[in-house]
Amino acid sequence: MKFDLTGKTAIVTGGGSGIGRAIARALAGNGAQVHIFDLKEEEALHVVAEISGEGGLAFAHSCNVASQNEVKQNVKSIAKDSSIDILINNAGIAHIGNVEKTTESDMDKVYQVNVKGVYNCINAVIPYMKKKGGVILNMASIGASVGIRDRFAYSMSKGAVLTMTYSVAKDYLDCNIRCNSISPGRVHTPFVDGYLKDNFPGEEEKMFEKLSKTQPIGRMGTPDEVANLALYLSSDEASFATGTDYPIDGGFLKLNGD
């Protein structure tokens, strides 16, 4: 079958919910053994149960990607029993606010997870991938490429993810390691529902519609749509793709405007 990942081992960070959950299920559904790194182990275990119920193989790991020691210990334990073929750097946190409304602690927190967390995971898997090649896929954002109001710290972090992608792709061409990124537009995840509930009580439906229409296609994306792109980029069918960012944004970057 197309996009067959049988015999391959994948790590998906932040795989306990949202886009990460969809990616973990897509990879497992196409034959990969999936290891989910998540701070919320219960959520990761729930996804493992879903994958098992669908005939796939997955494992949950309680892991804070901001801790290099935790990441390296988890990666080392996986590498004892199998190769590490695919890394999906999906774990991340959001922050809303311009530079004046972004405190030093806000900035540090976003950096620790969204930037250092990606570095920690890449740094941990590269020595193993160098032996036989591999795929690294980083979750960036349209905020890395275009200005979005009140996303100062978040856009900073995703800009860093984008340039780390280019750097790793260039440095490890000779090792048969491919590195790409995906830049989603607005995707309907539990985070969006929580954001609307907290900030627009009683107006959730109205605001959801407004946010949906910021994509020229007229709606938000779904986690499964992002996961399908991640599946392709993780597979051998994408063997010619490296050092590239793939927007999946309902036309946001190129079609906003009259």
N, C-alpha and C positions, 0 to 999 in steps of 0.2 A: 504494500500500500504506500501511497505518498506520505512523506513526512514520518517515516518509520523510525522510531527511536529505540527499538528493541536492543537491549544490551548496554544501553547508555545510562549513566547516573547523572542526575541533575540536582542542583541546590537552588531552591527558590526562597529568597528572603521576604519576610512579610507575607508569607503564603497562607496565613490563617484567615484572611478575609479579602473582599474586594477583588481587585485585579490580580493580586498574587494568588488568591484561591483559584480563580479561573485559569491562570497559567499552570498552576500545579496540576489541576485536573486534566487540562489539555495535554500536557507532557506525559502524564501517567497513562492517559487514555490511548496514547500512541506508542506505548511500550517502555517508556523510561521508568527507572527506579527513582523516585522523587524524595528528596530530603527537604522538609520545610523548617526554616529558621524563623522563629517568631517569639517576641516577648511574651505574648499571651499563649502559653502552651495549650490551654484548653481549646482555644480556637483552632490551633494547629492540629490537635488530636481529632477534632471534629472533621476537619478536611481529610485527614488520614482515613477516618472511618468512611467518609463518602467515597474516596478513591478505592478503598478495599471493597466496598459494596458494588463497585462498578468493575471489579476484577483486576484492578491495578495494584501497584505496590508502592507504599509511601511510608515515611517515618517522620515523626515530629521531634524537633529539638528546641528546647528553651534556650534562646540565644539573643543577647543584646548586641546588635551589629556595631554599636559604638564602642564596644569593648574588644580590643584586638586579641586579648588573651582568650576570651570566650569563643570568638570566631575561629581562632587557630586550633583550639582544642577540639571543637566540633568538626572542623574540616579534617583534622588529623585522624579522628576516630572513624570517619567515613572512608578515608583513603586507605585504612588498614585492610578493608575488605573489598574495595572496588576502585576503579579509576574514577576521576572526576571529570566528566565530559562537558557539562553545561553548568554555567552559573547565571542565574537571573537575579540581578540586583534590583529588587522591587521595593524593599522596605524603605519607608520615608514618612516624614511628618509634614503637615502643612503649617503655614503661619500667615495670618492676614494683618496687613498694616504697612504704611509707608515707612520711610527711614526714621521719621520723627516718632512714630509709634512702635518702633522696634527697639526693645531694650537690649542691653548687652547680653543678658541671660537668654533672651529670645534668640538672638543671633548665635550664641554659643550652642544652644540646644539644637537648632536647625542644622548647624554645621556638623555637630557630632554625629547625628543620624544620617542626614542626606549626603554629606560629603565624606566625612571620615568613615562612615559605615560602608560606603561603596569602596573606598580605598582599602579598608580592612579586609573585605571579602576578596577583592581582586588579589591583594598581596598574599593572602593565604592560599588561594588555589593555583596561582601561576606556577609555583615550583612543581606541582603535580601535572598540570596541563602541558608543561614543556616537554614531558616525556613522549607524548603521542598526539598532541594537539587538543583543541577544545573550542568551545564557544562561550563568549561572555556577552551578555545582553543587559544593558543598563536602562533603567526607566528614567528618562529625562522628562521634558514637558515642553509644551509650546511656549511656556514662560521663559525658557532658555533662549528663545529666538526672537521674541517680540515683547514689547512692554505691556504688562497687564497691571491695571490699577490695584494698589494696596497689596502687592505681592513681593515686596522688596527682598526679604530674607529668603523666601521660597525660590524666587527667580534666581537669586545669587547662587543658591545651592544647585539648582538644576543646570545653570550655566556651567558650573564646575563639573557636573556629571557629563555634560556634552563634551567638554574639552578633555576630560579623562578618557572618554571613549576614543577620541581621535589619537591620543597619545599611546594608549595601550595597543590599538590596532597597528600603529606604525612600528612600535618597538618589538612586536612579537610576530611580525609577518613570517620570519624565517622559522618560527616554531609551530607553524600551522595553527595558530590561535586566531580565531576571528573575533572581533569586538565591534558591536553595533549598539545603537540606542534607539529607543522608541519614544516619541514625544506625543502623548495623548492630549487631546483637547479635554473638554469637560466630559467625564464619564460618570454615569449614575452608579454610585457606590453607597454603602452605608454612611460614609463620611459626609456625602452631600446631604443626605436626609437629616443627619445629626446637626449639620451646620444650619440648615433651614429651620429646624425645630428650635435651636438655641437662639438664633438671631432674628427670626421672623415668625414668632408664635402667632398662630391664627392666620397667617398669610403664606403658609408653606406652598400651597398649590399654585398661587399666583406667582410667587418668586421662582418656583421650579419652572414654570412656563417661560418666565422671563430669561432665566439662565439658559434654558434649552434653546431659545431662539437666538442666542449669541453665536451659535454655530449656523453657518449659512444653510446647512442641510436641514435645519429646523428641529433638531433634537440632540440630546446627549448621546454619547456612545455607550456601549455596554461592555462590561468586563470581558465577556466572551469574544467580542470583536477584537479587543486588544490581545487577548490570549491566542487567537488564531494567527495574528501577525507574529507573535512571539514564537509560536510553534513552527512556523515556516522558517524564521531566522535561526532557530535552534537546530534545524534539520540539515541533512546533506544536500537537500534541494537548493539551499541558499549558500552553497559552497563558494560562490563567486562574490558574495556580499561581505564586505568588511569596511570599517572606518566610515560608516554612513549613519546618519540619523533619519529615522522613518517617522514622519508626522502621521498621526491618525486622528484627525481633528474635525471631521465634517466640513472641511473647506475653510476653517478659521484663518489659517495663515495666508492663504492665497486668494480667497474669494470674498473677504470682508471689504466692502466698498461698492460704490455705485459704478 
